[in-house]
Amino acid sequence: MVFIKHMDISSSHLNTSTIQERKQGLRYQHILYQLVAIEMIVALIWTSFALYYWNKLGDPIRVWWYFGLVAGIIVLLLILLTFFVGAVRRFPINWVIYILFVLAFAHFACFLNTLDPSRLLYVVLWVLTGIICGFAIYSLCASSYIPIIESFLIAFGVGIVVLIAFLVFTSYSVYLLILVAIATVIVGFWYGYGLRTATRLSNFDDSEDDPVTGAVRFWLDGALVGCRFFEMFGRSFGNRV
């Protein structure tokens, strides 16, 4: 009887821990999506002003290329810093890093777009921003992790809407737009699915449970998920051969 009672208590404790971890992961996912959406929106607005709404802004950004290069280096260093150094995942350092990353990321994205005469990178920026914002809105309305089917539908639906808008209001090549949209939808989907997998399967400790720096690490985390996917795909193909 004592053993059975002990087992019941242990089982109850495990269930409580599982519920708490799930709530913690959902909270992490909700906040992180909002913060990443802010990054993309700021980058899109800054790029749009430089390319179309304020021509005198775009030319200096392209000519003063060293500022764009410095912004790219800052983006890379901040991603690596938040990924490898757990000490920075604390208030107020995390918010300082996030704000600096948002500004550097926006300028670097704008700089890359000014170097692209085809403006296809601008299409990529629109599609990624739409996908991330779609995930952010879904996470606000849902009380569970984003299922893989819904993730695909959000990414595919946003890609179709952006593709149609560019086909109607611009004179881009139809084939190039379709190829760029499909490739970007795949990237956006895997970033969203990678975040879903990470928050569901990871048990965060105090230093890791920080969505603020997580919004910076997000870009490297998604890339690593993609690498793991292609690694597993290659291994399965190799085993069949």
N, C-alpha and C positions, 0 to 999 in steps of 0.2 A: 504493500500500500504506500509506504514511504517512497519507494522507487517510482511508482506511477505518479504520485503527487509531484515529485521532483521533475519528472518528465513533462508534466503538464505546465509547470512553472517555466521550464526551459523553453518549451514550445511557444508559450505566450510571449516570453521575452524576445524570441526570434521573430515572431510575427510583428511585435511592436517595433523592433529594430528595422525590419524590412519596410514597414509603413513610413517610418521616419526617414529612411534613406531615399525612398521614392519621393516623398515630399521635398526633401532636400534637392534631389536631382531635378525635379520639376521647377522648383524655384530658381535653381541655377540656370536651367534652360530658358525660362521666361525672361529673366533679366538679361542674359547674354544675347539673346536674339534682338532685344530692343537696342542694346548698345552697338551691336554690329550693324543694325539697320541705320543708326545715327551716323556711323562711319561712312556707309555707302551713300546716304542722302547728302551729307556734307560734300563728299567727293563729287557727286553728280551735279550739285548746284554750282560748285566752284568751277568745274569743267565746262558746264553749259554757259556760264557767264564768260569764260575765257574764249570759247569757240564761237559763240553766236550772239551774245547780248552785249559784249563789250570787247570789240576787236582790238582796242588799244591795250587790253590786258593780255591777250593770248600771245602777241608777238614778243613782248619782253620776256615772258615765261620761257618761250622757245629759245630766244637769243641768250638769255642768262641761264644757260643749261646747267651751270654748276650748282645753282640753287635746287634744281630738280634732282641732280645727282646726290646732293647732300640730303635731301628729303628721303630719297630711296634708301640711302645708307642708314639714316635714322630709323626708318621703318623696319629694316632688317635687324638692326641692333636691338630695338625694343622687343621685337618678336622673340629673338634668342634670349634676351634678358629675362622676360617673363616666363619663358619655357624652362630655363635651366636654374634660375635663382629664385628659390621659394621665398626669400626674405622680402622681396619687393611686392608680394601679394598681401599687403597690409595697408590699411588706411593711415595716412593720406597719400603714401607713395603710389599706391595703385591708381588713384585718380589723376595724379600728376602725370604718370606714364600714359594713361589712357588719353588725356587731353592732348598731350604732345603727339601721341600716335595719330589721333584724328586729324590734326593739322598737317602733319608730315604726310600721312596717307593721302589726304585730299590733294595736296600740292603735287605729290609724285604721280598720282593718277592723272591730274590735269596736264602735267608735263609730258607724260607719255602720249596723251591724246593730241597735244599740239604737234608732236613729231609724226603723227600718222595722217598723211594726206588723204587716205581713203575713208577716214572717219569710221572704220569698222570697229575700232576699239571703243568708240563712243556707243555703238550698239551693244557691245559686250557689257559696258558699264551700266547701261539701262537695264539689260536683262538680269544681271546679277543683283542690282539694286531692287528690282521688282521681286525677284525670288526671295531674297532675304527679308524684305518687307512683308511678303506673303507668309513666310514662316513666322515672323514676329506677330502678325495679326492673328494667325491660327493659334499660336501659343498663348495669347491673351484670352482667347475665347474658349480654349479647351482645358480640361482638367486631367489630361493624360499626355503621354509622349506622342509626338506626331508619328503615326503609323507609316510604313514604307509606301503604301499605296497612295495615301494622302500627300506624302512628300513628293512623289513623282507627279501627281496630278497638279499640285501647286506649281512646281517647276515647269512642267510642260504647258500648263495654262498661261502662266505669265509669259513664257517664251513666245507662244502663239500671239498673244495680245500685242506684245512689243513688235514682233515681226510684222503683223498686219499694219500697225501704226507707221512703221518705217516704209513699208511698201506703198502706203497710201499718200504719205506726206513728203516723201523724199524720192530721189531718182537713183537710188543705189541699185546695183545689179541684183536681180532676184535670186540668182543661184548663190552668190556670195552671202547675201543676207540669210538665206536658208541654212547654209553651212555654218555660218558664225552663230546663228541662233541655236541650232542643234547642239553644237559643241559647248556653248555656254550653258545651256540647259543641263547637259550631262554633268558639267563641273559643279553647277549650283546644286543639283540634286545630291551629288556625292558629298558635298560639304554639309548639307543639311542632314543627310543620313548618318554621316560620320559623327556629328554632334549628338544625334539621337542615340547612337550606339555607345558613345563615350559616357554620356550621363546616365544611361541605364545600367551599364556594366561596371562602372567605376564607383568605389567607395571613397569619397573625398575626405581628406583630413583637413585640419584647420588651415594649413597653408595653401591647399589646393582649391578649397571651396570659395573661390573668389571670382565671380563672373566679370568683374571689371577688368582684371588682367586676362581673364579667359577670353574676353572680346578681342584681345591682342593676339593671344596664343591661337585663337580660332583659325587663323590662316595657315599656320604650320600644322595644327592638328588635322585639318581637312586634307592637307597635302600628304600627311603620313597615312591617313586612312586610304587615300587613293593608291599609295604605294603598296600598302598591305593587300589591297584588293587585287591589283595586278600581279603581285607576288603569288597569291593563292591561285589566281587564274592560271598563271604560268606553271605552277606545280601540278595542278590538276591536268593540264594539257600534257605535261611531260610524263605523268604517270600513265596516261592513256597510251602514249606512244611507246 
